[in-house]
Amino acid sequence: MEGASIAAAGMKLLVVGHSYLTAFAQGKYAAMKRADPDLRLRLVIPPRMAHPFKLYTAERHAALSEEEVVVIPSFFGRTHMTYVLNPVRLFATLRSFDPDHIHIEEDPHSLVGVETVALARWASPRATISFFIWDNLARTPQFPVGLIKAWFTRYALSRASMVICGNAEAERLLKTAKGFTGPTAVLPQLGIDEADYASPVAEAIYSRFRSGGPWIGFLGRLVPEKGVTILLEALSHQQHLPWSLLLVGNGPLRREIDAKWQPIFGARLLCLDAVSHGEIPDYLKSIDIFVLPSYSIEGWKEQFGLTLAQAMLAGVACVGTASGAIPDVIGDAGLIVPERNIEALAEALGKLCQSDELRCEMKARARAFALERYTAEAIAGQYFLLFKTIVCRSALSQNDHA
């Protein structure tokens, strides 16, 4: 009966996570509300969070109210692993909202993850809890950090009814190295608003791509592990073909690109600073081939590659490496080459540059794949179904023991 009453009245969902500082990320929950207008929502976020190349400050999606986006002061850490929210404010939010389900989009061993689980035990004891995790590396930190992380992880996961993983490797490690035995699912963290990719490209952007094609593009951090230098080396072997290259992003490789590669490629290379979330669709729709040439290093491998999913939704032919989750993200809708393999990447790009037919086929396949898997509506629907299932199972279990 209780599960039915929750469904009838509208589930009360509280989400904790620094990722939802941006209106772009909040779009997943705006889509969830469109699917079920009876959903009662609270997104709990810190006021700001540092990123290697930018300081993010709290925003609010146009479809969400001030009441639904709750900004709580944070303390201590300057990263997503070490910050905590004001415990008095967080406790009061949990207590007054009294959620049916709490979804924590932080690592189980993060301070805010442990804090939320601990406070929920007293403020919202009937609420079910789930986590979202990305971690796809089997790391063993040195003592005492490793012991503390292991204890935090065990404590947080002991209260979790489900864990959603951003990639298949994270799910495998969760069940083996972290010993979680409860239900799991593999889903992207964020969905993409299809409407952003339906409108014509802004003339100021499109005018830059009218000649020099086919255009090859990379959007992301200009750091070595993203493989930008591998891409540039590969294209240096294909200078006899009529391509142009767009690089969009910031990072330590920018100086090398300007000093070494711009003179080599000249007008063929257009390198721009990072653009806003709202401008990304226009740049992606203006290119013909998107490349994510990441390679794994100690302590990091590709966990998803959001710009890859965005490029697919934009209807761009995609090439990725076998790093981390990239092959799963592309599926059978793009080309996969080995990591750090300049020759293989050059060959794949050469084929695409020389064949309009192959590019058109891959563009159509990529868009169809993304429409099925990566839109905000598709992902929000899957998350919401998982949350409702957890809440209803818990209600039925409590009734059985009443």
N, C-alpha and C positions, 0 to 999 in steps of 0.2 A: 504493500500500500504506500509506504513512504517513497519508494522509487517512482511510482506513478504520480504522486503528488509533486515531486521535484520536476518531473517532465511537464506537468500541467502548469506549474507556477513559473517555470523558467529557472534553469540552473544558475547558481551563483558561483562564478569562476573568478578566482584571484590569481594573478600571474606576477611573479617576481623575476626581474631580469634586467640587466643593464642594456641589453640589446635593444630594448624598446624605448630608448632615449629618442630615437628618430621616428618621425612620422612615417617614413617609408616602411620600417619594420612593423610598426603598429598596424599596417594595412592587413596583416594576417587576421588580427582580431576584429578589425572593422568588417572584413569579409565574413567572419564568423557571426557577427551580429546581423549582417544582412541575411544570412541563411536562417537565423533564428532570432527574430526581433525580441523575443521574451528573455533572451540571455541577459543576465545581470553581470556586469564585468567591472573588475578593478585591475588596472595595470600599475604595478608598484615599481617605481624606478628611482635611481639616485638623481641628484640635480645635474651631474656632469660625470664624464668618464674620459680619461686620457687615452689616446690612440697614438701609435708611434709617429704619425704625421698630422694629427689633428686632435683638438679638444672638443668632444661632443657635449652639447648642452641639451637639456630637456626640451622636447617639442611635443606637439599634440596633433594627431591626425584630425582632419576636418570632420570626419564622421564620428568622432568620439567626443564626449562631453568632458568638462573640467572635472566632474565627479569621477569619471571613469579612468582618468590618468592621474595617479596619486604620486606626487613627488615628495620623497622623504629624505631629509638630510642624511648624508653618509659620513662615516668617520674612518680614520686609520689609513686604510690602503688607498693607493692611487691606481690600482689595477682591479680587474674584475675578480681576481682570486682573493684579494686581501681586504676589500672594503666590507664594512657592515653598515646597515641602516640604523638610524636612531631607534633603539629597541622600544622606547616608550611609544613612539609614533607608530612603529610597525605593530606592536602588540595591540594598540588602540584600534588600528585599521582592521586587523584580524578579528578582534572582538566585536566591533560594531557591525562589520559587514557579514560576519558569520558565514564564510563560504562553504559551499558543498564540496568544492574541489580546489586545491592549491597546486598550481603548476610552477615549478621552480626551474627557470632556464639559466641555471648556473651549475657548475660542477658540484657533485655531492661533497667534495672536500673543500669547497670554497667557504670562506667565513660566513658570507651572507646565506649560503645554502644551509649550513649547520644552524645559523641563527634563526632562520625561518622555520626549520623543522622544530627546534627547541621551543620557540614561542608559540607555534601552532598547537603544540601538545597541551598548552594551558589555555590559550585564547580561543582555539577552534578545534576542540578534541574530536568532533564528529567528522571533520573534513578529511577526505582522502587526499593523498599527495602523489605527485609524479615529478620526475626530473627530465630535463633534456640535456644530453651530453654530446660533445664532439670527440672526445679523447680517443684517438686511434693509434696511440703509441704505448708500448709496454715499457714504461719508465720505472726505475727503482731509485728514488731519491735517497741520498745519504742520510744516515742517522744524525740528528733525531727527526729531521723533516719527514723522512719516509714513514716513520712510526706515527707521527701526528696525522699525516695525510691518510694513512690506512685506518686509523681510529675514527677520524672524521667521516671517511667514506662508509665504514661499517655502520656508524651511528645513523647517518642520513639515510642510507639505503634501507635500514631496518624499518623505517617508517614509510617507505615508498611502496605504493600499490602498483606502479608501472614506471618504466624508464623508456623514454623515446630517444633513439640514437640518430645522429646526423649521417651516419654511414655504417656499412656492414661490419667494418673492422672494429669500430667502437662497440657494436653489439657483441661481437665475439669476445673482446677483452672484458667487457662488463660481466659476461657469464663465466669466464675462466679466471682471469687475474683478480677480478673484484668479487667473484663469487655470488653475484646476484641471481636468484632463482625465480624471481617473479616474472610477470609478463613483460615483454619488450616489443618495440616496433621500430622500424627504420623509416624515417621521414626527413625531408629537408626542414630546416628550421623556419625558413621564410618562404612565402609565396610571392608571386609577381603579379601586379595588377595588369590584366590583359588590356585594359583601356589605354594604358600608357603607350602601348605598342600598336594601336589602331589608327591614331591620328597621323596626318602628314608630317614629315620632318620639317622643322623650322627652317625657313629659307636661309637664314644667316649661317646655319650649320651645313645644310645640304649643298650650298654653293661651293663649299670647299672641296667637294668630292665629285664634281661633274666630270673631271678629266683625270687621267693617270691611272685608270683602273686596269684590272680588278684591284680593289682596295683590300688589304690585309690589315687586321687590327688586333691590338692587345690593350685591355683596360685593366689596371690593377696596380699593386705596389711595385715600384721599380727596385726590387731587391734581387740578389742573385738566385735564390731558390725558386723564384717565379719563372726562371728560364729565359728572361728577356735577351740576355747575351747569346744564348743558344739560338733563339729566333733570328737575331741579327746575323750571326755566323751562317745560318742556313740560307738566308736570303742573299748573302754575299756570293753564294754559289749559283744563284739564279738571276744574275743581273742582266742576262740576255732576254729575260721575259719582261713584259710590260706591266709590272705590278707597282703599286705604291703602298706605303706602310704608315699606319696611324698608331702612335703610342700615347696613351692617356694615363697619367699617374704621377706620383711623387715618390722620391726615395733616393738612396745613395748612388744608384747607377745613373742618375740624370746627368751628372757631370761628365761621366765617361761617354754617354750617348752624344752629348753636345760636342765634346772635344774630339772623339774618334769617329763615330758613326755618321754624324751629320755631314762632315766633309766627304765621306765615301759615297753616301747615297744622295746628297744634295736635296733637290726639290722633291725627290721621291719619298722622303721621310718627313712626316709631320708629327712633332712631339709636343704635346700639350700638358699643362698641369692637370691634376685631378679635377673632375667636374662634379657638380651636385648630382644627387640621386635622380632629380627630375630631368637632367640633361642626358643621362646615360642612354635612354631609349633612342633618342635622335641620332646619337653617334653610332650606336649599334646598327640601326636601320640604314645608315649611310654606307656601311662597308659590305663586302662580299664574303670575306672569309675571316673567322675569328680563331685565334690561336691561344691556347693555354698550355705553355711549354714547361710547366713546373717540374722540378725534380726533388726527390727526398733528400734531406740532410739529417744529421743527428739532432734529435729534438723536434723535428717538424716534417710532416708530409701533408699533401693536400687533403683537407677534410671534406671539401665539397666543391667550391668554385662557383660562387653565385653568378659571377659575370658570364660564365659558360651557359648556365641555364637561361640567363637574360638574353644572350646572343641567340640561343636556339629559339626562344619565343619571338625574337625579332626576325626570324626567318633567315639566319645567316649560316652558311656552311661552316662546320666546326671541326677543328683539329685539336686533339689533346694528347698528353703523354700518359703513360701507364703509372703515374704517380698517385698514390693514395686512392681517393674515391673518384677520380676523374673518369675511369672507364665505366663505372656504374652510372655516373651522371649523364654521359653521352649515350650509353647503351649501344644500339645498332644504328643510331642516327647521325654518326660522324666517324671520323678517322682517328685511330689511336696509333701512336708511334712510341717506341721505347724512350725512356728517360735519357737525357743528355746525348741523344743520338742525332748529331747535326745532319748526317747524310740522310737518315730516314725522314727527318722533318723536311729537309730540302726537297726530297723526292715527292712527299705528299703535297707540299705547296706547289711544286712544279706541275703536278697532275691537275690540281684544281685551277691553277692560273691558265692552263692551256685548254681547258674543256668547259665551255659554257654549259653544255648539257649536264656534266657531272655536278657542277656547282648548283644548277637549278634543281636537280634531283635531290641533292643533299640539303638545300635550303628548305624544300617542301617537307622532307623527312624530319628535319630538326624542329620545324615549327609544329608539326603534328605531334611529335614526341613531347614537346614542352607544353602544349595545350592540354595534353592528357595528364601530365605529372606535376607541372611547376606553377600553375596559376594560383593566385591567392585563394580563389574559391575551392579549387581541388584540394589544396593542402589544409585549409581551414576546416573543410568538411571532414577530412580524415582525423584531424586532431579532436574535433568536437565529438565525433563518434566514439573515439577512445575515452574521452573524459566522461561522457554520459554512461558508457559501459562500466567504467570503474565505479562511478557514483551509485548506479543501480545495483551492481553486485554487492557493494558495501551495505546498501540499505536492506537488500534481501538477507544478507548474512546476519545483520543486526536483528531483523525480525525473527529469523530462525532461532536466535539465542535469547529472544525476549521471553 
